[in-house]
Amino acid sequence: MLYFLISAICGIGGGIFSSQFFKEYSLGTIGNLVTGFLGGVATHTLIVLVMGGTAFSLAIVGGFIGGVIVRVAFSIIRQRMSPDS
């Protein structure tokens, strides 16, 4: 459970961190937090299933990278779905 929380928190950090570089595609504060959280949780689940174990370094790095990836993916989807101006 500790590793799950670490991954979720680092995922939130990754979602917020990536919003600094993609300001024009920001999902808002809540959107960045939610997508970062989802990325951290999804990455934690994949690490546990694939690697068969957990560690602090895997939880931290995996959660952060997962948060960034999911946040950027949602931004790209949102950009593609918006009507052209």
C-alpha positions as CSV (number, residue, x, y, z in Angstrom):
1,M,0.0,0.0,0.0
2,L,2.9,2.3,0.7
3,Y,4.3,1.9,-2.8
4,F,0.9,2.5,-4.3
5,L,0.6,5.9,-2.4
6,I,4.2,6.8,-3.5
7,S,3.3,6.0,-7.1
8,A,0.1,8.1,-6.9
9,I,1.8,11.1,-5.4
10,C,4.7,10.9,-7.9
11,G,2.2,10.6,-10.7
12,I,0.5,13.8,-9.5
13,G,3.9,15.5,-9.5
14,G,4.5,14.2,-13.0
15,G,1.2,15.6,-14.2
16,I,1.9,19.0,-12.7
17,F,5.5,19.0,-13.9
18,S,4.5,18.3,-17.5
19,S,2.0,21.1,-17.4
20,Q,4.9,23.5,-17.1
21,F,6.2,22.5,-20.6
22,F,2.8,22.2,-22.3
23,K,1.0,25.3,-21.1
24,E,-1.0,25.7,-24.3
25,Y,-2.5,22.3,-23.8
26,S,-3.2,22.6,-20.0
27,L,-6.1,20.7,-18.6
28,G,-6.4,23.0,-15.7
29,T,-5.2,22.3,-12.2
30,I,-7.8,19.6,-11.4
31,G,-7.3,18.0,-14.8
32,N,-3.5,17.9,-14.4
33,L,-3.9,16.4,-10.9
34,V,-6.4,13.7,-12.0
35,T,-4.5,12.6,-15.1
36,G,-1.2,12.6,-13.1
37,F,-2.9,10.5,-10.4
38,L,-4.3,8.0,-13.0
39,G,-0.9,7.7,-14.7
40,G,0.8,7.0,-11.3
41,V,-1.8,4.4,-10.4
42,A,-1.7,2.7,-13.8
43,T,2.1,2.6,-13.8
44,H,2.1,1.1,-10.3
45,T,-0.3,-1.6,-11.4
46,L,1.9,-2.4,-14.5
47,I,5.1,-2.5,-12.4
48,V,3.5,-4.9,-9.9
49,L,2.1,-7.2,-12.6
50,V,5.2,-7.2,-14.9
51,M,8.1,-7.0,-12.4
52,G,6.4,-9.1,-9.7
53,G,7.5,-6.8,-6.9
54,T,7.9,-3.2,-5.8
55,A,10.7,-0.9,-4.6
56,F,10.9,2.7,-3.7
57,S,12.8,3.6,-6.8
58,L,10.3,1.8,-9.1
59,A,7.4,3.5,-7.3
60,I,8.9,7.0,-7.6
61,V,10.2,6.8,-11.1
62,G,7.4,4.8,-12.5
63,G,4.7,7.0,-10.9
64,F,6.4,10.2,-12.2
65,I,6.9,8.9,-15.7
66,G,3.4,7.4,-15.8
67,G,1.9,10.8,-14.7
68,V,3.7,12.6,-17.4
69,I,2.7,10.1,-20.1
70,V,-0.9,10.1,-19.2
71,R,-1.1,13.9,-18.8
72,V,0.5,14.4,-22.3
73,A,-1.8,11.8,-23.9
74,F,-4.9,13.5,-22.5
75,S,-3.7,16.8,-23.7
76,I,-3.1,15.5,-27.2
77,I,-6.5,13.8,-27.3
78,R,-8.1,17.1,-26.1
79,Q,-6.3,19.0,-28.8
80,R,-7.4,16.6,-31.5
81,M,-11.1,16.7,-30.4
82,S,-11.4,20.5,-30.2
83,P,-12.9,22.1,-33.3
84,D,-10.4,24.1,-35.5
85,S,-10.7,27.8,-35.0
